[in-house]
Amino acid sequence: SIDFPLLVYFVLWYVGNYFYNLTNKRALKAAGGAAGFPMTISSLQLGIGCLYGLFLWVAPDARKAPKVTMDDIIKMVPLAFCYAGAHSASVFSFSAGSVSFGQIVKAAEPAFAAVLSQFVYGKKVSKAKWLCLPIIIGGVVLASVNELDFAVSALVSACIANLFAAIRGNENKKLMETEGLKDRIGSVGNQFALTSILGFLFSIPFVILKEGSRWGEFVDILKTSSAVKMNLVASALWYYGYNELSTMTLKKTSPVTQSVANTAKRVIVIVGVALVLGESLDPMKLVGCGIGIGGVFLYSIIDNLVKGKED
């Protein structure tokens, strides 16, 4: 039998991710690219998403508000900080280079996760997974060789985003082990809303520090440029929606299905956005992309494959 609700989740997750990347890049370009306001745009995207989350709490019959304590909020701080850091660094990477290149580098997140898990969180990573990392890194290097929109800042920012995302994954696991927290939060949607609100608050000081002196300039652009205004709001809603949907989708699927889904999503976004925005799809870039993403998929399922052979 076909699980139609799950199928709808997958479709909306893919569509949301695709349109987020599209509208996000358009907003960044219209606001001046890397020299514009990537930090402000990333922060406002979180802020607009927070408004949507808050609306669901106050709207009749929409979603019950969480009943978390101050101690719960304090425990969520590392997760929320890393969530905001990963998002801001990703947005800056996309402003400095092409979306397709940023996504290829971001596909190397398992390499960062493996190092952190092994050496910081004390969780052993199998030898089979370690052997997959050179494939992933090699794919990223190949994709970078002939990248027309290559920028060191884009590469470094995407790597920083990977670092934050890897820490966030580990912190999320730790957080969910807190006794009674799941019941107090109430739902996946509530957890994401709380993380978004805290992440938005964390991002404000960095906006002030980096782009606060040019805030008047951004307000003028916002008033005069419908491209910035429309794409900013659209990207914020797409971002919030697809992240919540992806969490709901992955909770209903097996680890192998999650790996296939994430791999397919990455390919669709890289190729689809590159075609629409006219970004380079050099053969070497595509080969590197295929090797890197294939390595990520292998990393995700290698332990099951090795275990199956041993059995």
Salt bridges, closest charged atoms under 4 A:
ASP3 OD2 - LYS252 NZ 3.86
ASP71 OD2 - LYS75 NZ 3.61
ASP72 OD2 - ARG184 NE 2.62
GLU147 OE1 - LYS285 NZ 2.82
GLU171 OE2 - LYS174 NZ 3.76
GLU211 OE2 - LYS210 NZ 3.98
GLU217 OE1 - ARG214 NE 3.64
GLU244 OE2 - ARG63 NH2 2.40
ASP303 OD2 - LYS129 NZ 3.86
